[in-house]
Amino acid sequence: MIDADELPIVRPYVTAYERRERRRALFLTVEGVDIGPDIIHGLRAGAAS
């Protein structure tokens, strides 16, 4: 049996907000607008490869 008291507390609304923020930053980066985090998925956003 799983003891709920031993499970870590998870706040899915925080992670959902962070995901929306990253998606928005990725979309705007593709469109040429430089906002949001500089590093996404370990790579600098907007950097030429």
Summary of the structure (lengths in Angstrom):
residues: 49
radius of gyration: 16.2
end to end distance: 49.6
largest distance: 51.2
contacts: 82
relative contact order: 0.13
helix: 45%
strand: 8%
